[in-house]
Amino acid sequence: MTWIITKYLLTAGMVVFISEVTKRSDRLGGFIAALPLMTLLTLAWLYIENQPEDKIANHAYYTFWYVIPTLPMFLLFPYLLPRLGFWMTMGACIVAIMICFGLFTLLMKGFGIELL
C-alpha cells in the first residue's frame, strides 16, 4: 500500500510541479509538459514492479502512436479558447482528439498497425 501511495504522490507531484512552473513561464512550463515525463515515470514504475520487458516495450511503442493524433489539439486549443471559453474549448478538444484518433486508427490499419 505504501508503494501505491508513493506512486500517486510522485506522479501527482509532477502535474503540480508543471502547473506551478507554467504560472511563472509559459515557455518553460510548455517545454516541461512536452517532455515525456509521465511516460518515463510509467516505464520506471513498470520496470520497478518487475513487469516483463515486452510489456514495457509495448507501452513505449503504443504511446508513440497514441501521441500523434493528439497533436492537433495543441493548435486547436489556443485558437478556440478566446472564441469559446475554457470549458467549451476543452470539450471541443476532447471531441477533436476522438475524431483524430478514429481517423488515425483507420489510416494506420491500412499500414498493418493495429491500435485498437
Helices and strands as residue ranges (DSSP letters): H 2-24, H 26-34, H 37-48, H 53-67, G 68-70, H 71-84, H 86-109
